[in-house]
Amino acid sequence: MAMTVRFTDEETEALRAAAEAEGLSMNDYARRAVREQISRRAHKAKVVASAERGAALYGEALERLGSL
């Protein structure tokens, strides 16, 4: 699917410099950045879900340990 993204002049220059430093086209660099952001967001959701499960399973024990 094609998509148009509009950047400010400053954003375009920063993208150009970053892509050049990595030896990538601006398009490839931007696509990689989007994939990495999506991956980080998915990881964060997994961490939050895991913490919630841990709190539900071990919350009482953790509260007791905290009051020692």
PDB file of N, CA, C, O and CB in Angstrom:
ATOM      1  N   MET A   1       0.843  -1.172   0.000  1.00  0.00           N
ATOM      2  CA  MET A   1       0.000   0.000   0.000  1.00  0.00           C
ATOM      3  C   MET A   1       0.892   1.240   0.000  1.00  0.00           C
ATOM      4  O   MET A   1       1.823   1.338   0.799  1.00  0.00           O
ATOM      5  CB  MET A   1      -0.961  -0.004   1.218  1.00  0.00           C
ATOM      6  N   ALA A   2       0.619   2.144  -0.858  1.00  0.00           N
ATOM      7  CA  ALA A   2       1.384   3.383  -0.932  1.00  0.00           C
ATOM      8  C   ALA A   2       0.829   4.397   0.053  1.00  0.00           C
ATOM      9  O   ALA A   2      -0.366   4.421   0.347  1.00  0.00           O
ATOM     10  CB  ALA A   2       1.365   3.955  -2.360  1.00  0.00           C
ATOM     11  N   MET A   3       1.736   5.239   0.557  1.00  0.00           N
ATOM     12  CA  MET A   3       1.329   6.247   1.528  1.00  0.00           C
ATOM     13  C   MET A   3       2.234   7.451   1.355  1.00  0.00           C
ATOM     14  O   MET A   3       3.423   7.318   1.064  1.00  0.00           O
ATOM     15  CB  MET A   3       1.391   5.697   2.989  1.00  0.00           C
ATOM     16  N   THR A   4       1.662   8.614   1.537  1.00  0.00           N
ATOM     17  CA  THR A   4       2.442   9.841   1.482  1.00  0.00           C
ATOM     18  C   THR A   4       2.596  10.381   2.888  1.00  0.00           C
ATOM     19  O   THR A   4       1.620  10.526   3.625  1.00  0.00           O
ATOM     20  CB  THR A   4       1.780  10.889   0.556  1.00  0.00           C
ATOM     21  N   VAL A   5       3.837  10.679   3.254  1.00  0.00           N
ATOM     22  CA  VAL A   5       4.113  11.278   4.559  1.00  0.00           C
ATOM     23  C   VAL A   5       4.794  12.613   4.300  1.00  0.00           C
ATOM     24  O   VAL A   5       5.746  12.703   3.524  1.00  0.00           O
ATOM     25  CB  VAL A   5       5.007  10.338   5.464  1.00  0.00           C
ATOM     26  N   ARG A   6       4.298  13.629   4.952  1.00  0.00           N
ATOM     27  CA  ARG A   6       4.880  14.962   4.766  1.00  0.00           C
ATOM     28  C   ARG A   6       5.735  15.311   5.979  1.00  0.00           C
ATOM     29  O   ARG A   6       5.290  15.214   7.123  1.00  0.00           O
ATOM     30  CB  ARG A   6       3.769  16.034   4.549  1.00  0.00           C
ATOM     31  N   PHE A   7       6.967  15.718   5.703  1.00  0.00           N
ATOM     32  CA  PHE A   7       7.903  16.109   6.745  1.00  0.00           C
ATOM     33  C   PHE A   7       8.225  17.587   6.611  1.00  0.00           C
ATOM     34  O   PHE A   7       8.139  18.159   5.525  1.00  0.00           O
ATOM     35  CB  PHE A   7       9.187  15.263   6.677  1.00  0.00           C
ATOM     36  N   THR A   8       8.597  18.196   7.728  1.00  0.00           N
ATOM     37  CA  THR A   8       9.107  19.565   7.661  1.00  0.00           C
ATOM     38  C   THR A   8      10.479  19.511   6.992  1.00  0.00           C
ATOM     39  O   THR A   8      11.053  18.437   6.817  1.00  0.00           O
ATOM     40  CB  THR A   8       9.191  20.226   9.096  1.00  0.00           C
ATOM     41  N   ASP A   9      10.988  20.662   6.629  1.00  0.00           N
ATOM     42  CA  ASP A   9      12.329  20.712   6.030  1.00  0.00           C
ATOM     43  C   ASP A   9      13.374  20.154   6.989  1.00  0.00           C
ATOM     44  O   ASP A   9      14.288  19.439   6.580  1.00  0.00           O
ATOM     45  CB  ASP A   9      12.692  22.157   5.637  1.00  0.00           C
ATOM     46  N   GLU A  10      13.229  20.487   8.262  1.00  0.00           N
ATOM     47  CA  GLU A  10      14.184  20.014   9.266  1.00  0.00           C
ATOM     48  C   GLU A  10      14.103  18.498   9.421  1.00  0.00           C
ATOM     49  O   GLU A  10      15.130  17.827   9.523  1.00  0.00           O
ATOM     50  CB  GLU A  10      13.926  20.698  10.618  1.00  0.00           C
ATOM     51  N   GLU A  11      12.895  17.960   9.438  1.00  0.00           N
ATOM     52  CA  GLU A  11      12.724  16.507   9.541  1.00  0.00           C
ATOM     53  C   GLU A  11      13.288  15.794   8.312  1.00  0.00           C
ATOM     54  O   GLU A  11      13.913  14.740   8.428  1.00  0.00           O
ATOM     55  CB  GLU A  11      11.238  16.155   9.714  1.00  0.00           C
ATOM     56  N   THR A  12      13.064  16.372   7.154  1.00  0.00           N
ATOM     57  CA  THR A  12      13.584  15.786   5.921  1.00  0.00           C
ATOM     58  C   THR A  12      15.099  15.753   5.938  1.00  0.00           C
ATOM     59  O   THR A  12      15.704  14.750   5.560  1.00  0.00           O
ATOM     60  CB  THR A  12      13.089  16.565   4.703  1.00  0.00           C
ATOM     61  N   GLU A  13      15.712  16.832   6.370  1.00  0.00           N
ATOM     62  CA  GLU A  13      17.175  16.876   6.422  1.00  0.00           C
ATOM     63  C   GLU A  13      17.712  15.884   7.445  1.00  0.00           C
ATOM     64  O   GLU A  13      18.717  15.219   7.190  1.00  0.00           O
ATOM     65  CB  GLU A  13      17.659  18.293   6.758  1.00  0.00           C
ATOM     66  N   ALA A  14      17.057  15.775   8.596  1.00  0.00           N
ATOM     67  CA  ALA A  14      17.486  14.805   9.608  1.00  0.00           C
ATOM     68  C   ALA A  14      17.337  13.384   9.078  1.00  0.00           C
ATOM     69  O   ALA A  14      18.209  12.543   9.296  1.00  0.00           O
ATOM     70  CB  ALA A  14      16.672  14.977  10.907  1.00  0.00           C
ATOM     71  N   LEU A  15      16.243  13.118   8.387  1.00  0.00           N
ATOM     72  CA  LEU A  15      16.030  11.797   7.784  1.00  0.00           C
ATOM     73  C   LEU A  15      17.095  11.507   6.728  1.00  0.00           C
ATOM     74  O   LEU A  15      17.644  10.406   6.673  1.00  0.00           O
ATOM     75  CB  LEU A  15      14.624  11.709   7.156  1.00  0.00           C
ATOM     76  N   ARG A  16      17.377  12.496   5.900  1.00  0.00           N
ATOM     77  CA  ARG A  16      18.390  12.327   4.852  1.00  0.00           C
ATOM     78  C   ARG A  16      19.751  12.006   5.478  1.00  0.00           C
ATOM     79  O   ARG A  16      20.444  11.096   5.023  1.00  0.00           O
ATOM     80  CB  ARG A  16      18.488  13.604   3.974  1.00  0.00           C
ATOM     81  N   ALA A  17      20.129  12.741   6.505  1.00  0.00           N
ATOM     82  CA  ALA A  17      21.432  12.533   7.147  1.00  0.00           C
ATOM     83  C   ALA A  17      21.495  11.164   7.825  1.00  0.00           C
ATOM     84  O   ALA A  17      22.499  10.460   7.713  1.00  0.00           O
ATOM     85  CB  ALA A  17      21.707  13.647   8.177  1.00  0.00           C
ATOM     86  N   ALA A  18      20.430  10.788   8.525  1.00  0.00           N
ATOM     87  CA  ALA A  18      20.416   9.498   9.215  1.00  0.00           C
ATOM     88  C   ALA A  18      20.458   8.347   8.219  1.00  0.00           C
ATOM     89  O   ALA A  18      21.184   7.373   8.420  1.00  0.00           O
ATOM     90  CB  ALA A  18      19.172   9.379  10.104  1.00  0.00           C
ATOM     91  N   ALA A  19      19.689   8.458   7.156  1.00  0.00           N
ATOM     92  CA  ALA A  19      19.672   7.403   6.135  1.00  0.00           C
ATOM     93  C   ALA A  19      21.041   7.279   5.480  1.00  0.00           C
ATOM     94  O   ALA A  19      21.530   6.171   5.261  1.00  0.00           O
ATOM     95  CB  ALA A  19      18.593   7.691   5.066  1.00  0.00           C
ATOM     96  N   GLU A  20      21.646   8.393   5.172  1.00  0.00           N
ATOM     97  CA  GLU A  20      22.975   8.377   4.544  1.00  0.00           C
ATOM     98  C   GLU A  20      24.004   7.732   5.478  1.00  0.00           C
ATOM     99  O   GLU A  20      24.846   6.951   5.035  1.00  0.00           O
ATOM    100  CB  GLU A  20      23.418   9.816   4.171  1.00  0.00           C
ATOM    101  N   ALA A  21      23.932   8.060   6.764  1.00  0.00           N
ATOM    102  CA  ALA A  21      24.872   7.489   7.732  1.00  0.00           C
ATOM    103  C   ALA A  21      24.735   5.971   7.824  1.00  0.00           C
ATOM    104  O   ALA A  21      25.713   5.273   8.091  1.00  0.00           O
ATOM    105  CB  ALA A  21      24.654   8.114   9.111  1.00  0.00           C
ATOM    106  N   GLU A  22      23.529   5.461   7.604  1.00  0.00           N
ATOM    107  CA  GLU A  22      23.274   4.018   7.666  1.00  0.00           C
ATOM    108  C   GLU A  22      23.439   3.345   6.304  1.00  0.00           C
ATOM    109  O   GLU A  22      23.352   2.121   6.197  1.00  0.00           O
ATOM    110  CB  GLU A  22      21.871   3.759   8.200  1.00  0.00           C
ATOM    111  N   GLY A  23      23.673   4.137   5.280  1.00  0.00           N
ATOM    112  CA  GLY A  23      23.813   3.580   3.936  1.00  0.00           C
ATOM    113  C   GLY A  23      22.487   3.092   3.371  1.00  0.00           C
ATOM    114  O   GLY A  23      22.445   2.135   2.597  1.00  0.00           O
ATOM    115  N   LEU A  24      21.404   3.756   3.763  1.00  0.00           N
ATOM    116  CA  LEU A  24      20.073   3.365   3.318  1.00  0.00           C
ATOM    117  C   LEU A  24      19.418   4.510   2.565  1.00  0.00           C
ATOM    118  O   LEU A  24      19.819   5.667   2.696  1.00  0.00           O
ATOM    119  CB  LEU A  24      19.204   2.939   4.509  1.00  0.00           C
ATOM    120  N   SER A  25      18.405   4.174   1.775  1.00  0.00           N
ATOM    121  CA  SER A  25      17.591   5.221   1.173  1.00  0.00           C
ATOM    122  C   SER A  25      16.723   5.822   2.276  1.00  0.00           C
ATOM    123  O   SER A  25      16.517   5.206   3.321  1.00  0.00           O
ATOM    124  CB  SER A  25      16.714   4.662  -0.009  1.00  0.00           C
ATOM    125  N   MET A  26      16.228   7.005   2.037  1.00  0.00           N
ATOM    126  CA  MET A  26      15.351   7.635   3.012  1.00  0.00           C
ATOM    127  C   MET A  26      14.105   6.777   3.215  1.00  0.00           C
ATOM    128  O   MET A  26      13.625   6.650   4.341  1.00  0.00           O
ATOM    129  CB  MET A  26      14.964   9.060   2.560  1.00  0.00           C
ATOM    130  N   ASN A  27      13.583   6.195   2.158  1.00  0.00           N
ATOM    131  CA  ASN A  27      12.413   5.340   2.257  1.00  0.00           C
ATOM    132  C   ASN A  27      12.696   4.117   3.127  1.00  0.00           C
ATOM    133  O   ASN A  27      11.910   3.788   4.016  1.00  0.00           O
ATOM    134  CB  ASN A  27      11.957   4.906   0.867  1.00  0.00           C
ATOM    135  N   ASP A  28      13.814   3.447   2.873  1.00  0.00           N
ATOM    136  CA  ASP A  28      14.151   2.264   3.667  1.00  0.00           C
ATOM    137  C   ASP A  28      14.392   2.627   5.131  1.00  0.00           C
ATOM    138  O   ASP A  28      13.983   1.893   6.031  1.00  0.00           O
ATOM    139  CB  ASP A  28      15.389   1.570   3.090  1.00  0.00           C
ATOM    140  N   TYR A  29      15.043   3.739   5.362  1.00  0.00           N
ATOM    141  CA  TYR A  29      15.303   4.165   6.740  1.00  0.00           C
ATOM    142  C   TYR A  29      13.990   4.460   7.464  1.00  0.00           C
ATOM    143  O   TYR A  29      13.803   4.040   8.606  1.00  0.00           O
ATOM    144  CB  TYR A  29      16.218   5.413   6.761  1.00  0.00           C
ATOM    145  N   ALA A  30      13.088   5.174   6.810  1.00  0.00           N
ATOM    146  CA  ALA A  30      11.800   5.509   7.421  1.00  0.00           C
ATOM    147  C   ALA A  30      10.986   4.248   7.683  1.00  0.00           C
ATOM    148  O   ALA A  30      10.375   4.125   8.744  1.00  0.00           O
ATOM    149  CB  ALA A  30      11.009   6.475   6.523  1.00  0.00           C
ATOM    150  N   ARG A  31      10.962   3.312   6.740  1.00  0.00           N
ATOM    151  CA  ARG A  31      10.223   2.063   6.936  1.00  0.00           C
ATOM    152  C   ARG A  31      10.803   1.276   8.100  1.00  0.00           C
ATOM    153  O   ARG A  31      10.055   0.707   8.895  1.00  0.00           O
ATOM    154  CB  ARG A  31      10.246   1.212   5.658  1.00  0.00           C
ATOM    155  N   ARG A  32      12.134   1.235   8.211  1.00  0.00           N
ATOM    156  CA  ARG A  32      12.768   0.526   9.320  1.00  0.00           C
ATOM    157  C   ARG A  32      12.409   1.186  10.655  1.00  0.00           C
ATOM    158  O   ARG A  32      12.145   0.497  11.641  1.00  0.00           O
ATOM    159  CB  ARG A  32      14.298   0.492   9.133  1.00  0.00           C
ATOM    160  N   ALA A  33      12.400   2.507  10.681  1.00  0.00           N
ATOM    161  CA  ALA A  33      12.050   3.229  11.910  1.00  0.00           C
ATOM    162  C   ALA A  33      10.608   2.923  12.331  1.00  0.00           C
ATOM    163  O   ALA A  33      10.331   2.754  13.519  1.00  0.00           O
ATOM    164  CB  ALA A  33      12.236   4.751  11.711  1.00  0.00           C
ATOM    165  N   VAL A  34       9.710   2.853  11.379  1.00  0.00           N
ATOM    166  CA  VAL A  34       8.315   2.539  11.693  1.00  0.00           C
ATOM    167  C   VAL A  34       8.219   1.114  12.230  1.00  0.00           C
ATOM    168  O   VAL A  34       7.539   0.879  13.229  1.00  0.00           O
ATOM    169  CB  VAL A  34       7.412   2.712  10.440  1.00  0.00           C
ATOM    170  N   ARG A  35       8.888   0.158  11.583  1.00  0.00           N
ATOM    171  CA  ARG A  35       8.867  -1.237  12.066  1.00  0.00           C
ATOM    172  C   ARG A  35       9.428  -1.337  13.473  1.00  0.00           C
ATOM    173  O   ARG A  35       8.873  -2.055  14.304  1.00  0.00           O
ATOM    174  CB  ARG A  35       9.667  -2.150  11.123  1.00  0.00           C
ATOM    175  N   GLU A  36      10.518  -0.632  13.760  1.00  0.00           N
ATOM    176  CA  GLU A  36      11.113  -0.673  15.095  1.00  0.00           C
ATOM    177  C   GLU A  36      10.163  -0.084  16.138  1.00  0.00           C
ATOM    178  O   GLU A  36      10.062  -0.612  17.245  1.00  0.00           O
ATOM    179  CB  GLU A  36      12.446   0.086  15.107  1.00  0.00           C
ATOM    180  N   GLN A  37       9.478   0.985  15.804  1.00  0.00           N
ATOM    181  CA  GLN A  37       8.528   1.600  16.739  1.00  0.00           C
ATOM    182  C   GLN A  37       7.376   0.643  17.014  1.00  0.00           C
ATOM    183  O   GLN A  37       6.953   0.502  18.161  1.00  0.00           O
ATOM    184  CB  GLN A  37       7.990   2.942  16.178  1.00  0.00           C
ATOM    185  N   ILE A  38       6.870  -0.009  15.989  1.00  0.00           N
ATOM    186  CA  ILE A  38       5.781  -0.971  16.166  1.00  0.00           C
ATOM    187  C   ILE A  38       6.253  -2.128  17.042  1.00  0.00           C
ATOM    188  O   ILE A  38       5.511  -2.598  17.905  1.00  0.00           O
ATOM    189  CB  ILE A  38       5.280  -1.496  14.796  1.00  0.00           C
ATOM    190  N   SER A  39       7.478  -2.585  16.823  1.00  0.00           N
ATOM    191  CA  SER A  39       8.035  -3.678  17.617  1.00  0.00           C
ATOM    192  C   SER A  39       8.181  -3.276  19.084  1.00  0.00           C
ATOM    193  O   SER A  39       7.845  -4.057  19.975  1.00  0.00           O
ATOM    194  CB  SER A  39       9.394  -4.106  17.051  1.00  0.00           C
ATOM    195  N   ARG A  40       8.676  -2.068  19.341  1.00  0.00           N
ATOM    196  CA  ARG A  40       8.816  -1.583  20.723  1.00  0.00           C
ATOM    197  C   ARG A  40       7.459  -1.493  21.409  1.00  0.00           C
ATOM    198  O   ARG A  40       7.323  -1.838  22.583  1.00  0.00           O
ATOM    199  CB  ARG A  40       9.509  -0.206  20.746  1.00  0.00           C
ATOM    200  N   ARG A  41       6.467  -1.034  20.678  1.00  0.00           N
ATOM    201  CA  ARG A  41       5.120  -0.896  21.246  1.00  0.00           C
ATOM    202  C   ARG A  41       4.554  -2.272  21.599  1.00  0.00           C
ATOM    203  O   ARG A  41       3.942  -2.443  22.653  1.00  0.00           O
ATOM    204  CB  ARG A  41       4.176  -0.164  20.254  1.00  0.00           C
ATOM    205  N   ALA A  42       4.759  -3.246  20.719  1.00  0.00           N
ATOM    206  CA  ALA A  42       4.279  -4.605  20.985  1.00  0.00           C
ATOM    207  C   ALA A  42       5.005  -5.191  22.192  1.00  0.00           C
ATOM    208  O   ALA A  42       4.388  -5.853  23.026  1.00  0.00           O
ATOM    209  CB  ALA A  42       4.480  -5.511  19.744  1.00  0.00           C
ATOM    210  N   HIS A  43       6.306  -4.951  22.289  1.00  0.00           N
ATOM    211  CA  HIS A  43       7.081  -5.456  23.423  1.00  0.00           C
ATOM    212  C   HIS A  43       6.584  -4.827  24.726  1.00  0.00           C
ATOM    213  O   HIS A  43       6.429  -5.516  25.734  1.00  0.00           O
ATOM    214  CB  HIS A  43       8.590  -5.167  23.226  1.00  0.00           C
ATOM    215  N   LYS A  44       6.339  -3.539  24.698  1.00  0.00           N
ATOM    216  CA  LYS A  44       5.854  -2.849  25.899  1.00  0.00           C
ATOM    217  C   LYS A  44       4.519  -3.434  26.342  1.00  0.00           C
ATOM    218  O   LYS A  44       4.289  -3.626  27.536  1.00  0.00           O
ATOM    219  CB  LYS A  44       5.712  -1.332  25.639  1.00  0.00           C
ATOM    220  N   ALA A  45       3.643  -3.716  25.390  1.00  0.00           N
ATOM    221  CA  ALA A  45       2.347  -4.303  25.732  1.00  0.00           C
ATOM    222  C   ALA A  45       2.528  -5.668  26.384  1.00  0.00           C
ATOM    223  O   ALA A  45       1.806  -6.006  27.322  1.00  0.00           O
ATOM    224  CB  ALA A  45       1.464  -4.427  24.480  1.00  0.00           C
ATOM    225  N   LYS A  46       3.484  -6.454  25.897  1.00  0.00           N
ATOM    226  CA  LYS A  46       3.753  -7.768  26.491  1.00  0.00           C
ATOM    227  C   LYS A  46       4.305  -7.623  27.908  1.00  0.00           C
ATOM    228  O   LYS A  46       3.936  -8.393  28.794  1.00  0.00           O
ATOM    229  CB  LYS A  46       4.741  -8.561  25.618  1.00  0.00           C
ATOM    230  N   VAL A  47       5.170  -6.661  28.128  1.00  0.00           N
ATOM    231  CA  VAL A  47       5.749  -6.431  29.454  1.00  0.00           C
ATOM    232  C   VAL A  47       4.654  -6.010  30.441  1.00  0.00           C
ATOM    233  O   VAL A  47       4.608  -6.495  31.571  1.00  0.00           O
ATOM    234  CB  VAL A  47       6.862  -5.349  29.384  1.00  0.00           C
ATOM    235  N   VAL A  48       3.784  -5.111  30.005  1.00  0.00           N
ATOM    236  CA  VAL A  48       2.690  -4.667  30.873  1.00  0.00           C
ATOM    237  C   VAL A  48       1.779  -5.835  31.219  1.00  0.00           C
ATOM    238  O   VAL A  48       1.393  -5.995  32.377  1.00  0.00           O
ATOM    239  CB  VAL A  48       1.881  -3.543  30.197  1.00  0.00           C
ATOM    240  N   ALA A  49       1.432  -6.651  30.233  1.00  0.00           N
ATOM    241  CA  ALA A  49       0.568  -7.811  30.478  1.00  0.00           C
ATOM    242  C   ALA A  49       1.231  -8.781  31.442  1.00  0.00           C
ATOM    243  O   ALA A  49       0.572  -9.332  32.324  1.00  0.00           O
ATOM    244  CB  ALA A  49       0.232  -8.527  29.158  1.00  0.00           C
ATOM    245  N   SER A  50       2.524  -8.990  31.280  1.00  0.00           N
ATOM    246  CA  SER A  50       3.257  -9.891  32.167  1.00  0.00           C
ATOM    247  C   SER A  50       3.291  -9.345  33.592  1.00  0.00           C
ATOM    248  O   SER A  50       3.114 -10.097  34.551  1.00  0.00           O
ATOM    249  CB  SER A  50       4.686 -10.107  31.648  1.00  0.00           C
ATOM    250  N   ALA A  51       3.516  -8.058  33.731  1.00  0.00           N
ATOM    251  CA  ALA A  51       3.540  -7.440  35.060  1.00  0.00           C
ATOM    252  C   ALA A  51       2.172  -7.540  35.728  1.00  0.00           C
ATOM    253  O   ALA A  51       2.078  -7.784  36.930  1.00  0.00           O
ATOM    254  CB  ALA A  51       3.975  -5.967  34.963  1.00  0.00           C
ATOM    255  N   GLU A  52       1.128  -7.353  34.950  1.00  0.00           N
ATOM    256  CA  GLU A  52      -0.219  -7.467  35.506  1.00  0.00           C
ATOM    257  C   GLU A  52      -0.506  -8.898  35.964  1.00  0.00           C
ATOM    258  O   GLU A  52      -1.103  -9.101  37.021  1.00  0.00           O
ATOM    259  CB  GLU A  52      -1.261  -7.024  34.470  1.00  0.00           C
ATOM    260  N   ARG A  53      -0.083  -9.894  35.171  1.00  0.00           N
ATOM    261  CA  ARG A  53      -0.262 -11.289  35.578  1.00  0.00           C
ATOM    262  C   ARG A  53       0.525 -11.570  36.847  1.00  0.00           C
ATOM    263  O   ARG A  53       0.020 -12.220  37.762  1.00  0.00           O
ATOM    264  CB  ARG A  53       0.175 -12.248  34.453  1.00  0.00           C
ATOM    265  N   GLY A  54       1.756 -11.087  36.906  1.00  0.00           N
ATOM    266  CA  GLY A  54       2.586 -11.292  38.092  1.00  0.00           C
ATOM    267  C   GLY A  54       1.982 -10.646  39.325  1.00  0.00           C
ATOM    268  O   GLY A  54       2.005 -11.224  40.412  1.00  0.00           O
ATOM    269  N   ALA A  55       1.447  -9.455  39.157  1.00  0.00           N
ATOM    270  CA  ALA A  55       0.822  -8.771  40.291  1.00  0.00           C
ATOM    271  C   ALA A  55      -0.403  -9.533  40.763  1.00  0.00           C
ATOM    272  O   ALA A  55      -0.651  -9.627  41.965  1.00  0.00           O
ATOM    273  CB  ALA A  55       0.437  -7.332  39.914  1.00  0.00           C
ATOM    274  N   ALA A  56      -1.174 -10.081  39.824  1.00  0.00           N
ATOM    275  CA  ALA A  56      -2.361 -10.843  40.201  1.00  0.00           C
ATOM    276  C   ALA A  56      -1.980 -12.129  40.919  1.00  0.00           C
ATOM    277  O   ALA A  56      -2.633 -12.524  41.885  1.00  0.00           O
ATOM    278  CB  ALA A  56      -3.204 -11.162  38.967  1.00  0.00           C
ATOM    279  N   LEU A  57      -0.919 -12.782  40.446  1.00  0.00           N
ATOM    280  CA  LEU A  57      -0.506 -14.057  41.038  1.00  0.00           C
ATOM    281  C   LEU A  57       0.248 -13.885  42.350  1.00  0.00           C
ATOM    282  O   LEU A  57       0.065 -14.660  43.289  1.00  0.00           O
ATOM    283  CB  LEU A  57       0.356 -14.818  40.064  1.00  0.00           C
ATOM    284  N   TYR A  58       1.096 -12.861  42.407  1.00  0.00           N
ATOM    285  CA  TYR A  58       2.019 -12.738  43.543  1.00  0.00           C
ATOM    286  C   TYR A  58       1.841 -11.456  44.333  1.00  0.00           C
ATOM    287  O   TYR A  58       2.668 -11.131  45.185  1.00  0.00           O
ATOM    288  CB  TYR A  58       3.432 -12.819  43.060  1.00  0.00           C
ATOM    289  N   GLY A  59       0.769 -10.723  44.059  1.00  0.00           N
ATOM    290  CA  GLY A  59       0.566  -9.427  44.703  1.00  0.00           C
ATOM    291  C   GLY A  59       0.577  -9.493  46.223  1.00  0.00           C
ATOM    292  O   GLY A  59       1.203  -8.663  46.882  1.00  0.00           O
ATOM    293  N   GLU A  60      -0.115 -10.477  46.777  1.00  0.00           N
ATOM    294  CA  GLU A  60      -0.180 -10.576  48.227  1.00  0.00           C
ATOM    295  C   GLU A  60       1.208 -10.832  48.815  1.00  0.00           C
ATOM    296  O   GLU A  60       1.589 -10.209  49.806  1.00  0.00           O
ATOM    297  CB  GLU A  60      -1.150 -11.689  48.644  1.00  0.00           C
ATOM    298  N   ALA A  61       1.954 -11.736  48.211  1.00  0.00           N
ATOM    299  CA  ALA A  61       3.309 -12.034  48.689  1.00  0.00           C
ATOM    300  C   ALA A  61       4.213 -10.808  48.547  1.00  0.00           C
ATOM    301  O   ALA A  61       5.020 -10.522  49.432  1.00  0.00           O
ATOM    302  CB  ALA A  61       3.906 -13.229  47.913  1.00  0.00           C
ATOM    303  N   LEU A  62       4.078 -10.101  47.456  1.00  0.00           N
ATOM    304  CA  LEU A  62       4.904  -8.912  47.252  1.00  0.00           C
ATOM    305  C   LEU A  62       4.569  -7.836  48.277  1.00  0.00           C
ATOM    306  O   LEU A  62       5.460  -7.138  48.762  1.00  0.00           O
ATOM    307  CB  LEU A  62       4.717  -8.364  45.832  1.00  0.00           C
ATOM    308  N   GLU A  63       3.284  -7.699  48.609  1.00  0.00           N
ATOM    309  CA  GLU A  63       2.907  -6.723  49.643  1.00  0.00           C
ATOM    310  C   GLU A  63       3.502  -7.104  50.996  1.00  0.00           C
ATOM    311  O   GLU A  63       3.998  -6.248  51.728  1.00  0.00           O
ATOM    312  CB  GLU A  63       1.372  -6.619  49.755  1.00  0.00           C
ATOM    313  N   ARG A  64       3.450  -8.381  51.316  1.00  0.00           N
ATOM    314  CA  ARG A  64       4.038  -8.834  52.593  1.00  0.00           C
ATOM    315  C   ARG A  64       5.535  -8.580  52.636  1.00  0.00           C
ATOM    316  O   ARG A  64       6.063  -8.121  53.649  1.00  0.00           O
ATOM    317  CB  ARG A  64       3.763 -10.329  52.811  1.00  0.00           C
ATOM    318  N   LEU A  65       6.214  -8.874  51.548  1.00  0.00           N
ATOM    319  CA  LEU A  65       7.660  -8.649  51.499  1.00  0.00           C
ATOM    320  C   LEU A  65       7.980  -7.162  51.633  1.00  0.00           C
ATOM    321  O   LEU A  65       8.977  -6.785  52.250  1.00  0.00           O
ATOM    322  CB  LEU A  65       8.249  -9.204  50.187  1.00  0.00           C
ATOM    323  N   GLY A  66       7.146  -6.342  51.062  1.00  0.00           N
ATOM    324  CA  GLY A  66       7.366  -4.903  51.126  1.00  0.00           C
ATOM    325  C   GLY A  66       7.173  -4.332  52.510  1.00  0.00           C
ATOM    326  O   GLY A  66       7.682  -3.250  52.805  1.00  0.00           O
ATOM    327  N   SER A  67       6.450  -5.029  53.368  1.00  0.00           N
ATOM    328  CA  SER A  67       6.196  -4.490  54.700  1.00  0.00           C
ATOM    329  C   SER A  67       7.167  -5.023  55.742  1.00  0.00           C
ATOM    330  O   SER A  67       7.008  -4.751  56.932  1.00  0.00           O
ATOM    331  CB  SER A  67       4.787  -4.803  55.120  1.00  0.00           C
ATOM    332  N   LEU A  68       8.172  -5.779  55.310  1.00  0.00           N
ATOM    333  CA  LEU A  68       9.148  -6.316  56.261  1.00  0.00           C
ATOM    334  C   LEU A  68      10.080  -5.242  56.750  1.00  0.00           C
ATOM    335  O   LEU A  68      10.968  -5.515  57.558  1.00  0.00           O
ATOM    336  CB  LEU A  68       9.947  -7.440  55.632  1.00  0.00           C
TER     337      LEU A  68
END
